[in-house]
């Protein structure tokens, strides 16, 4: 099942042959086109969905499965019609008084088409506007049953899900690989109602109280006067706020770490952030934190690479997710919980569980797996699904309850409120993507965009006129059953508990848990961002914050800014490192990683074929890169080219395999022959785009392999052939095996210059 990536670029399906009806004979079709450019003329229905595009089961507004395709109401015939179903015979010209005359206002089709178009956009999300989503299934292990009665967490229950990943700050059209937090929102369509786990890829938040949310977002969004920079935190207002409001220190540190630039949505963790309360069948309660653990490991880009990608392919993460699912490489995450006794203090090992700027290290409370998420179907319509989906942290099911985290309280208000304006009224739960799969009978009536036709006369309780319907659930099956938690007797106050004022001990814990490579990246990230600021006072204040985390961090950044090192203003905490916080040091499977096979027409086709097949066998995505599109090799066994030197960039690949020394495409007379390309005779004639690819891949710590004669290309790129992570040899199989081993550690880190 070749992915879109694997299909050659620009080699889409050819035009569908016409039915033989001469074009000229159709009304309004002047002149015939060449046969290959003709549109199909025989009516046929919309193309059937691809097998991987099945959405959630369609349910009616009252929740029962209808089996009806939601597209039916808009796409149910073969003929083009108005919105009222009247067939149209022409759609390319406005109605005019003569071919050169004025356009007539009476043209209903023109007005209807333009009016609808004028209203095609809806407001983007005020945060998390840029996203990508997919359908999937959650398979429960049953291990959570001892702490919750939630039916979808019972043994071997399968629940359909929809997951939307996002960046926080950028607009809908912004680039994917900016330095930012990523949203990880999951909608579980359970039989007891919809449960939304609206999390991020960072386990802590910038603020402890929702009342500060507009402040942090206003500070992070572009400057209000000129609306720049887009989707970036590298500007004065962001750093002004986070250095004054030091509870943001922990989240900011995670953003400046490699977690801020994930390699792929498929390779990042997710966190529910808040502490939730689980309730078992007997009413017993347990406090928990939710974690998503990706099967492919936690991997990141390097900063220069992330910046290049934003230019080369701003849709990098969106494309990666869609292509992987289309190719059948379904990404998976294990859902896990950390559990804590539900004590009146709501602390664990001295950590305040109601403070969303704190984690509980996994070494103190291990993450216990409770189920497996598999994303196995792409969206059919981005707008209807990804854009219109509406998550809400208050969408809970029996067995899952909230805690008094003040950040969560504000969220419980905000999501519905913002969705009423974004989705144009209160009935968006009737949109196909938002419809629960459990039966709905809610007594909510009327309103903008009401699509249900409710029957009965008594949408109130109690009633006798509708036979007392609908009925209330028993206390054993209902949701939103309040856990009788004692509220401390106290006067009303606008203040936080004392424990919330510790802003530096956990950032220090995070810093101490990083490997030297990760620490270098953090120093480089702070240095980059703060050097983008204009205000000296902001930079100086940022250094004081860093001094409160660690002197090495502070000194590194101060050196990059050319500023003196300030003293710390707090006593540095003693923290036991948490190795689970580091992304490095483990070995990961090669599945889903992309290998570029760089070749030209004169190259060793056996090597190309061997590596391609071995990569497919390992679950990787091999992409053949050649001077021109089309195919390579002898007629009988042609190999499709997926990228050309002009469309490929090193950033798309996790590893490179170079066949020989691909030349610049000059013929024997030195005349440009872009189609063929030729093996370079010496270092001076290696194609400069291949040199760039090699230089970048090398600099970004990627594994580089090749046939023995690829040494010429490496030398031309002024790269040592015997450097770590560079593998050349006569056996393509052996070289590939070594590349896979290198990919297990993600990158060849000791070859990666810290400043990049
Ligand atoms: Fe939020 C969207 C995650 C705090 C207010 N949030 C939104 C999305 C994610 C998160 C993943 C995108 C959902 C989607 O894909 O449609 N938000 C978080 C996390 C938070 C958090 C993990 C802290 C633990 N959020 C937060 C606060 C507030 C909001 C404190 C307001 C008081 N968030 C919103 C919102 C959004 C939203 C304005 C915008 C679009 C939407 O809700 O539907 O209501």
Boltz pocket constraint, residues with backbone or C-beta under 6 A from the ligand:
constraints:
  - pocket:
      binder: B
      contacts: [[A, 125], [A, 126], [A, 127], [A, 128], [A, 131], [A, 164], [A, 165], [A, 166], [A, 182], [A, 183], [A, 184], [A, 185], [A, 198], [A, 199], [A, 200], [A, 202], [A, 205], [A, 209], [A, 210], [A, 211], [A, 213], [A, 271], [A, 272], [A, 273], [A, 274], [A, 356], [A, 386], [A, 389], [A, 390], [A, 391], [A, 407], [A, 410], [A, 411], [A, 414], [A, 415], [A, 416], [A, 418], [A, 419]]
      max_distance: 6.0
